[in-house]
Amino acid sequence: QVQLVESGGGLVQAGGSLRLSCAASGRTISGYSMAWFRQAPGKEREFVAAISWSGGSTYYADSVKGRFTISRDNAKKTVYLQMNSLKPEDTAVYYCAANVAGGGKYYERMSYASWGQGTQVTVAS
């Protein structure tokens, strides 16, 4: 199994930027597609961005397209989420996830078996 630990969250003003990191331990992540999800208080966990095992394909939720960028460094076993032009509605706990079984839809939570503990992102207006 692969263990995931997110970092980089914090408090930022609207319009600011943050870079989240997801460090993996245990098994390598080089063969897995990876994703970021987020969950705001009182809301369902929702898809944010995903990246293929090679990094050659990326996918984004419409709400973050053009503002967020997902990337990965397989040698460092780390996935990143660069978040620019942050808005108060981006406030949530952000989770990293690994599709260890393969298959499934990239935007569905059930496609991902390994999850991190989450990192809080708060955007002040």
Secondary structure, DSSP 8 states (H G I E B T S, - for coil): -EEEEEE--EEEETT--EEEEEEEEES--TTSEEEEEEE-TTS--EEEEEE-TTSS-EEE-TTTTTTEEEEEEGGGTEEEEEE-S--GGG-EEEEEEEESS--S-TT-GGG--EE---EEEEEE-
